[in-house]
Amino acid sequence: MNLINEVNNLLHLHDVTWVNNRGHVETHLDKLETVLLCCKENLGFHWISDIIGNDIDEENYSLKYLLKNPEEGNSLVVTCLFNKTITVKSIAPLWRHAVEFEKEIHEMLGVKFDFYIPRYLFSEKFKGFPLLKNFKDFEVDESVEPKEFGSFIVSPRFPLNEQDIKIHLDLNNDKVSLCDIEMGFHHFGFEKNAEGKSVDQILNSIGILSSKTSAMWTMSWAHLVEQGLNISIPDKAMGIRMILNELTRVKDHLYTLILISYQCGYEDFVSSLTIWYRKTLEQITLLTNNKNSSFHITIGGVRSDIPSGWISNCLEFLGSLEKELLTEYKFLTKSSFWYDRLQCGTIERKKAMEWGITGPALRACGVNYDLRKRDPIYFYKDVSFEIPLGINGHIYDRFLVLVEEVFQSLKIISQVLENIPTGNIISEDINSFYNINKNSDEFDESKYKSSIYSKYNVDFSNSWSEWESSGGVCHINASFDQDIVTRLKVTSPGQKLMGLFTHEVINEKLEDVELFWLSLGVKMSEVEK
Amino acid sequence: MKNISNEEKSPKIIKIGAFAKILNKVEKWAESNFFIPTFITGTSTIDELICFLNSDVEGQECLISTKESSNLRPDILFICGSINYKKLEIIKDQYHKLDGKKYVVTIGGMTKNIMKYNSYNSPGKLEDFIPVDLHIYGNPPSKLDILNGLRRLKDLRNESY
């Protein structure tokens, strides 16, 4: 691979290891900035997907920088180890959105960066860093004064749902001059709780990150483990996962459209969309036999087959939804009020690329980036669908992209349903292993668990997966010790969107702030985890 | 930046709800039954409320009343979703703002979820901080669970008179 030689030559390093377009390189903290600059300027790693901090031992931290080349799809992990007393230089001059990751690392691990970072997930009076290995509980210092925010608070029916947030604003002639976000109402310590848990335990609990996209998170985790185990799942399970993925996308997009249309006062559209939202939820419940669709996914496949009669039922539903949505869509796109009201909340293409955002918000700026096309899994390469793109990055463009993506998702589901493969729903290897062990008299669960992961003899030391969820690309990074997770990092696409929002909302009118925020579809429970 | 006068400096909370319309239906039900509600809601149960309030379930009509909203202080607090330290402060604050005989209703599994209690950011059971009158079970609760819960609440209030 030319890229390997390029990286080796440019970085003067000979220890870059590559597995499936993913490279790993270790460097010293002194050289870190040069290495990252070189990767960005010369090798096309224009995005930083994530920064993962880890508490190695009592004296040292490690930081892992996950770089992404959006054009070629390659990833590079740059790792560095350093002493806990050292202050790390921020890489925000290279990637603006890196600030969001650095803030999180400081909040959770106490890594010192060369800029002031206030507490944002916890109250200022709470002392302690939860992800440190020796962390027991917070020390509370009652003498600390709470942080002062701006004069105006915009709170989308605070605290109501996953958009729970307090947006503090300073105003200048009815326009926003300063924006600060108060959050932490959903943080429940998922990453800390995940440490020491097994792969299966994480599978069952990762859906808790978001009720809207729980199935997507579970599929993402299952995909990561399956990649690590190097097992392929049966065709039918792939089909069912694709259907579930797209139905979840439809549900989530409808939810965002409800938020936008309610905010604009289009009550008829809200009522109609709410009914379709409920019907989509019903279809998912019927498919998975469970209100929590994330339980449908298991390592190596899915838990149950498609119920009899569901396919025809679903096809009928898809047809009705498409017809209804198209009628409303045509009506709305002709409405000048709708068009004028949504000409705000602009995200420029250049800014979107700088902040590394993904999902419908990026596509509304005209950037053609969708992992389902870029790096297709399952049968995404075989089904015909298009990536809708906007032009100006207004809320109106985001609205159009969301509606069009719903149509495309319906198209994908129809194609998969019409060509649903036959056969097993769970991998033969996993299935046979389950049966053999469970039928024997001396079935020992712990032995089974350790043997199932040693059977495949995989290097599980470091894994990460990317998944095109409804809001953008979500990342999961995990370190394992056999099947036990030692460090888990989940990154929601909303984290970058939130950072971008605080900058882009400046000079917006006060009345547009809430609409701007809701149109981004950020799920705070995912972001705060 | 413009100098903000003292009057403007006091925080102004603008509550324009994303789902205000839907929750207004619950509010109107409450008002028609002489409750004044306030909500601290969480994640998935909101879906269930939406489904419930738009479904053909028997008894829906009795939930949707056309009474005008009043400016009275709330006397009932609906709480859904997981609770952490930051949210607890808001709940306590809202509880103290309740007027007259106070009713607290928790909805869904998250307020009772053991798993999240293990978190360093979880203060524990809500009952340890404020008295809870009624819990509607289910994660998320079914339509009938919510309906029955609301009926039990009405009975509870009638018993107290």
Interface residues (C-beta under 8 A of the other chain):
Chain A: F122 S123 F126 P130 F135 D137 F138 S151 F152 I153 V154 S155 P156 R157 F158 P159 L160 N161 E162 Q163 D170 L171 N172 N173 S177 L178 G184 F185 H186 H187 F188 G189 K192 N193 S205 I208 S210 S211 I258 L259 Y262 Q263 E267 V270 S271 T274 I275 Y277 R278 L281 K291 N292 E514 L518 S525
Chain B: M1 K2 I4 E8 K9 P11 K12 I13 I14 K15 I16 G17 A18 F19 A20 K21 I22 L23 F39 I40 T41 G42 T43 S44 I46 D47 I50 C51 N54 S55 S82 N84 Y85 K86 K87 I90 M115 K116 N118 S119 Y120 N121 S122 N139 P140
